[in-house]
């Protein structure tokens, strides 16, 4: 393979018409320039220059090589620029997988910030309610741990895929959203057992981990939620609550943008807790956009 550095030197020789002038332009000695030209001739198997009087001139092959060298060097410069952009996070693709409530509460502001700071970076978002590695292997993955216990090593308890680093971002409780006129609306907190007789509105169409946590907590108290209606998401469930259809129970992070006519109260039961986890692809750990996104996620999770 031809050495691009020698192509650059040879092109300078052709442009200036002299070994000495090329050496002055490049900051080399004439002897070094001459050696590079000779080495390029050996690499290509071509006679690129010939002596004329006390100087040299390019052969027809030399002119052709110098012409193509310009295009090769321009492409290499573009390639180096693309590498710099990728290293700096200015271009490329960042894949983020999340679950519903984090997608609504956290990601819009973070994605907006990344878009401003890295305008050429393509962002791909996907939704995943259960932990695991979805198709495409995201660079960042937010998910809810299947275990609500935090006293075990998360990497063992939840199984981080090969090539990923795992950390716990936050442990949070659940809340009940109920009509403002509900008998428990004035209570500072509510026990799950106090909701056993209420009609419930299911808010998780995927029946993911968050739903399983609260259903299991109810089962431990000896009852199963009496679901009157299955709403596809939190927002729809809130609307049904505001019309008096029933109550809905969900993680605190999901209880945003509540409509008029409803109140939110924390669930007191310790079993009604979830752990929010973050997986980061190890090969992307030092990517500037990943570093920024990870720092912002830690900040919002702590807030």
C-alpha positions as CSV (number, residue, x, y, z in Angstrom):
1,X,0.0,0.0,0.0
2,X,1.3,3.4,-0.9
3,X,2.2,5.6,2.0
4,X,-0.1,8.7,2.1
5,X,2.6,10.8,3.7
6,X,4.9,10.2,0.7
7,X,2.1,11.1,-1.7
8,X,1.8,14.4,0.1
9,X,5.5,15.0,-0.2
10,X,5.6,14.0,-3.9
11,X,2.6,16.3,-4.6
12,X,4.5,19.2,-3.1
13,X,7.5,18.4,-5.3
14,X,5.3,18.5,-8.4
15,X,3.5,21.7,-7.3
16,X,6.7,23.6,-6.5
17,X,8.8,22.0,-9.4
18,X,11.7,21.5,-7.1
19,X,13.0,19.2,-4.3
20,X,14.5,22.2,-2.5
21,X,11.3,24.4,-2.7
22,X,9.2,21.4,-1.6
23,X,11.5,20.9,1.4
24,X,11.2,24.6,2.3
25,X,7.4,24.4,2.2
26,X,7.2,21.2,4.2
27,X,10.0,22.0,6.7
28,X,12.1,19.0,5.7
29,X,15.7,18.8,4.4
30,X,16.1,18.3,0.7
31,X,17.8,15.0,1.4
32,X,14.7,13.7,3.3
33,X,12.3,14.8,0.5
34,X,14.5,13.1,-2.1
35,X,14.5,9.9,-0.1
36,X,10.7,9.9,0.2
37,X,10.4,10.4,-3.6
38,X,12.7,7.5,-4.2
39,X,10.8,5.3,-1.8
40,X,7.5,6.2,-3.5
41,X,9.0,5.2,-6.9
42,X,9.9,1.8,-5.4
43,X,6.4,1.4,-3.8
44,X,4.6,2.2,-7.1
45,X,7.2,0.5,-9.4
46,X,7.0,3.7,-11.6
47,X,9.5,6.4,-12.6
48,X,7.8,9.5,-11.3
49,X,10.5,12.1,-11.9
50,X,13.4,12.5,-14.3
51,X,16.4,14.9,-14.3
52,X,16.4,17.8,-16.6
53,X,19.5,20.0,-16.4
54,X,20.2,20.7,-12.7
55,X,16.6,20.0,-11.6
56,X,13.9,17.4,-12.0
57,X,10.5,17.3,-13.7
58,X,7.7,14.8,-13.3
59,X,7.1,12.1,-15.9
60,X,3.7,11.6,-17.4
61,X,3.2,8.9,-14.8
62,X,4.3,11.3,-12.1
63,X,1.8,13.9,-13.2
64,X,-1.0,11.3,-13.1
65,X,0.1,10.1,-9.6
66,X,0.3,13.7,-8.3
67,X,-3.2,14.4,-9.7
68,X,-4.7,11.4,-8.1
69,X,-2.8,12.0,-4.9
70,X,-4.7,15.3,-4.5
71,X,-8.0,13.4,-4.6
72,X,-6.7,10.7,-2.2
73,X,-5.4,13.3,0.3
74,X,-8.7,15.2,0.2
75,X,-10.6,12.0,0.9
76,X,-8.2,11.2,3.8
77,X,-8.7,14.7,5.2
78,X,-12.5,14.2,5.0
79,X,-12.0,10.8,6.7
80,X,-9.9,12.3,9.5
81,X,-12.5,15.0,10.0
82,X,-15.2,12.4,10.2
83,X,-13.2,10.5,12.8
84,X,-12.8,13.7,14.8
85,X,-16.5,14.4,14.7
86,X,-17.3,10.8,15.8
87,X,-14.8,11.0,18.7
88,X,-16.3,14.4,19.7
89,X,-19.8,13.1,19.5
90,X,-20.7,15.6,16.7
91,X,-22.0,12.9,14.4
92,X,-22.9,9.2,14.4
93,X,-25.9,7.6,16.2
94,X,-26.8,7.3,19.8
95,X,-29.4,4.6,20.7
96,X,-31.4,5.0,23.9
97,X,-33.9,2.5,25.2
98,X,-36.3,3.5,28.0
99,X,-39.6,2.7,29.7
100,X,-42.7,4.8,29.6
101,X,-42.5,7.0,32.7
102,X,-38.8,7.8,32.2
103,X,-39.4,8.6,28.6
104,X,-42.1,11.1,29.5
105,X,-40.5,12.7,32.6
106,X,-36.7,12.6,31.9
107,X,-35.8,12.1,28.3
108,X,-37.4,15.1,26.5
109,X,-35.2,17.6,28.3
110,X,-32.1,15.4,28.0
111,X,-32.7,14.7,24.3
112,X,-33.2,18.4,23.7
113,X,-30.0,19.3,25.4
114,X,-28.1,16.6,23.4
115,X,-29.6,17.9,20.2
116,X,-28.4,21.4,20.9
117,X,-24.9,20.4,21.9
118,X,-24.4,17.6,19.2
119,X,-26.6,18.9,16.3
120,X,-25.3,16.3,13.8
121,X,-25.8,13.4,16.2
122,X,-28.7,11.1,15.3
123,X,-30.7,9.9,18.2
124,X,-32.7,6.7,18.1
125,X,-35.2,6.1,20.9
126,X,-37.0,2.8,21.7
127,X,-39.4,1.7,24.4
128,X,-38.9,-1.4,26.5
129,X,-40.9,-2.1,29.6
130,X,-39.1,-5.3,30.6
131,X,-35.3,-5.5,31.2
132,X,-33.2,-7.1,28.6
133,X,-31.3,-6.2,25.5
134,X,-33.7,-5.2,22.6
135,X,-32.8,-5.5,18.9
136,X,-30.0,-3.1,18.0
137,X,-28.2,-3.2,21.4
138,X,-28.8,0.3,22.7
139,X,-25.9,2.5,23.9
140,X,-28.0,3.6,26.9
141,X,-30.8,1.5,28.5
142,X,-33.1,2.6,31.3
143,X,-35.2,-0.1,32.8
144,X,-37.0,-1.2,36.0
145,X,-35.3,-4.0,38.0
146,X,-37.3,-7.1,38.5
147,X,-36.3,-7.2,42.1
148,X,-37.4,-4.4,44.4
149,X,-34.6,-5.3,46.9
150,X,-31.6,-3.1,46.9
151,X,-29.4,-5.1,49.2
152,X,-28.0,-7.4,46.6
153,X,-25.4,-6.7,43.9
154,X,-27.5,-5.4,41.0
155,X,-25.2,-6.9,38.4
156,X,-26.0,-10.3,40.0
157,X,-29.6,-9.7,40.8
158,X,-30.5,-8.3,37.4
159,X,-28.0,-9.7,35.1
160,X,-26.1,-7.0,33.1
161,X,-25.4,-8.2,29.5
162,X,-21.9,-8.7,28.4
163,X,-20.3,-5.4,27.3
164,X,-22.5,-3.2,29.5
165,X,-21.9,-1.4,32.8
166,X,-24.8,-1.3,35.2
167,X,-25.8,1.1,37.9
168,X,-28.8,1.9,40.0
169,X,-30.1,5.4,39.4
170,X,-33.0,5.6,41.9
171,X,-35.4,3.8,44.1
172,X,-38.8,5.3,44.3
173,X,-42.3,4.7,45.7
174,X,-45.7,4.4,44.1
175,X,-48.6,6.8,44.3
176,X,-52.4,6.5,43.9
177,X,-54.2,9.0,41.7
178,X,-57.8,9.3,42.8
179,X,-60.8,11.6,42.3
180,X,-60.6,14.8,44.4
181,X,-63.7,13.7,46.2
182,X,-62.4,10.3,47.3
183,X,-62.7,9.5,51.0
184,X,-58.9,9.1,51.2
185,X,-58.1,12.2,49.3
186,X,-57.3,14.2,52.4
187,X,-54.9,11.5,53.9
188,X,-51.2,12.4,53.6
189,X,-50.4,8.8,52.6
190,X,-52.5,5.7,51.7
191,X,-52.0,2.0,52.5
192,X,-52.6,-0.4,49.7
193,X,-55.0,-2.4,51.8
194,X,-57.2,0.7,52.0
195,X,-57.7,0.5,48.2
196,X,-58.8,-3.2,48.2
197,X,-62.4,-2.3,47.7
198,X,-61.9,0.4,45.1
199,X,-62.3,-0.2,41.3
200,X,-58.9,0.1,39.8
201,X,-57.9,1.4,36.4
202,X,-55.0,-0.6,34.9
203,X,-52.4,1.7,33.3
204,X,-49.9,-0.7,31.8
205,X,-51.0,-2.3,28.6
206,X,-47.7,-4.2,28.4
207,X,-48.1,-5.8,31.9
208,X,-44.4,-5.0,32.6
209,X,-42.3,-5.0,35.7
210,X,-43.9,-1.9,37.3
211,X,-47.3,-3.5,37.2
212,X,-46.0,-6.8,38.5
213,X,-44.5,-5.1,41.5
214,X,-47.7,-3.5,42.6
215,X,-49.8,-6.6,41.9
216,X,-47.4,-8.7,44.0
217,X,-47.5,-6.2,46.8
218,X,-51.3,-6.4,46.8
219,X,-51.1,-10.2,46.8
220,X,-48.9,-10.2,49.8
221,X,-51.7,-8.3,51.6
222,X,-54.2,-10.9,50.6
223,X,-56.1,-9.2,47.8
224,X,-56.0,-8.7,44.0
225,X,-56.7,-5.3,42.5
226,X,-60.3,-5.2,41.1
227,X,-59.5,-3.8,37.6
228,X,-62.6,-2.2,36.2
229,X,-60.8,-0.9,33.1
230,X,-57.6,-1.5,31.2
231,X,-56.2,1.9,30.0
232,X,-53.2,1.8,27.5
233,X,-51.1,4.3,29.4
234,X,-50.8,6.6,32.4
235,X,-52.3,9.6,30.7
236,X,-55.4,7.8,29.6
237,X,-55.8,6.3,33.1
238,X,-55.7,9.8,34.6
239,X,-58.5,10.9,32.3
240,X,-60.7,8.0,33.5
241,X,-59.9,8.8,37.1
242,X,-60.9,12.4,36.6
243,X,-64.3,11.2,35.4
244,X,-64.8,9.0,38.5
245,X,-64.3,5.6,36.9
246,X,-61.9,4.5,39.6
247,X,-58.4,5.0,41.0
248,X,-55.0,4.1,39.5
249,X,-51.7,3.2,41.1
250,X,-48.4,3.9,39.5
251,X,-44.8,4.8,40.2
252,X,-44.2,8.4,41.4
253,X,-42.2,9.3,38.2
254,X,-45.2,8.6,36.0
255,X,-47.6,10.9,37.9
256,X,-47.0,14.1,35.9
257,X,-49.4,16.4,34.0
258,X,-52.4,15.3,36.1
259,X,-55.8,16.6,34.9
260,X,-58.1,18.8,37.0
261,X,-60.3,16.9,39.5
262,X,-57.8,14.4,40.7
263,X,-55.3,14.2,43.6
264,X,-52.1,12.2,44.1
265,X,-51.2,10.5,47.4
266,X,-48.1,8.4,48.2
267,X,-48.5,4.7,48.9
268,X,-47.0,3.9,52.3
269,X,-46.3,0.3,51.8
270,X,-42.5,-0.5,51.6
271,X,-43.2,-3.3,49.0
272,X,-44.5,-0.7,46.6
273,X,-41.1,0.4,45.5
274,X,-39.2,0.1,42.2
275,X,-35.5,0.4,41.3
276,X,-34.6,2.3,38.2
277,X,-31.4,1.0,36.5
278,X,-29.1,2.3,33.8
279,X,-27.1,0.1,31.5
280,X,-24.3,1.8,29.4
281,X,-22.5,0.0,26.6
282,X,-18.9,-0.2,27.7
283,X,-17.5,0.6,24.3
284,X,-19.5,3.9,24.3
285,X,-18.7,4.9,27.9
286,X,-16.3,7.7,26.9
287,X,-18.4,9.0,24.0
288,X,-19.0,12.7,24.8
289,X,-22.8,12.5,24.2
290,X,-23.0,9.3,26.4
291,X,-21.1,11.0,29.1
292,X,-23.4,14.0,29.0
293,X,-26.6,11.9,28.9
294,X,-25.4,9.7,31.8
295,X,-24.5,12.7,33.9
296,X,-27.9,14.3,33.2
297,X,-29.7,11.1,34.1
298,X,-27.9,10.8,37.4
299,X,-28.8,14.4,38.1
300,X,-32.5,14.1,37.4
301,X,-32.7,10.8,39.2
302,X,-31.2,12.4,42.3
303,X,-33.5,15.4,42.1
